[in-house]
Amino acid sequence: MKKTLTEIHFSKNDRLFVLGDSIDHGRFGFDVLLYLLKTLPDAGYHVTVMMGNHEQMWSELASDGKTDEEQLSNAIGTIDIYEGAPPNGWQYSIENWKKLSVTDRQFLLTEMNNNFGQPEQLIEKIGNKWVVLSHSAKMSLSYEKEKTKDLFWEHLPGDSFERRNSVAKAVGVPNTDVQVFVGHVSGFLFGKHRNYICLDNTIVNGTLEQFEAVPVKIYCLEQEKFLG
């Protein structure tokens, strides 16, 4: 992650948006969160971290208990039930979690239980365009009607302009001035569409020609280069 931020020349003039699922995908997920939530902001960088379903699951798992000792014991006990093969990448996260200080664990739990201080969905104006940022989205609903589970858990359905139309109507602009970005699930499951960009792994083998609202440059972590 640090190498990528250097490669894209991330500076204090930029804004970094993280669309969830920062944990459970490797051995340092909570170190990543601490870096995003504390280290970078304390150094004057602008970072917005959003909740994903993995953070939601972990906050529920690791909050069970009145003290840090009880919470840690209960989390370990729950994961041990799976006998070495826990789901959702928890085998990585529990080892990372145990190595954190009590202060860091409580800080992260407080942040996760508070959705990192962010709404589940952000609508931001960038230049003269509008972007909608969320971990996921139930595209068949307008953005006002979505509930938390629709943003953390729902897989994206087929091509639908309802989301973009809904946001465009709310902010009073043409729908071509709105671009939706989501994470959570691979676009391979539903194809590529102009009305939203899936930032899971669709971009690795996709093209950027269909993204009409916001000029986009995608940096691919696996290929370590910009696409488009």
Secondary structure as UniProt FT lines:
FT   HELIX           2..7
FT   TURN            8..9
FT   TURN            12..13
FT   STRAND          15..18
FT   TURN            27..28
FT   HELIX           29..34
FT   HELIX           35..39
FT   HELIX           40..42
FT   TURN            43..44
FT   STRAND          46..49
FT   HELIX           53..62
FT   HELIX           68..80
FT   TURN            81..84
FT   TURN            88..89
FT   HELIX           90..99
FT   HELIX           102..113
FT   HELIX           115..117
FT   STRAND          121..126
FT   TURN            127..128
FT   STRAND          129..134
FT   TURN            139..140
FT   HELIX           143..145
FT   HELIX           148..152
FT   HELIX           162..171
FT   HELIX           175..177
FT   STRAND          178..182
FT   HELIX           187..189
FT   TURN            194..195
FT   STRAND          196..198
FT   TURN            199..201
FT   HELIX           202..205
FT   TURN            209..210
FT   STRAND          218..220
FT   TURN            221..224
FT   STRAND          225..227
//
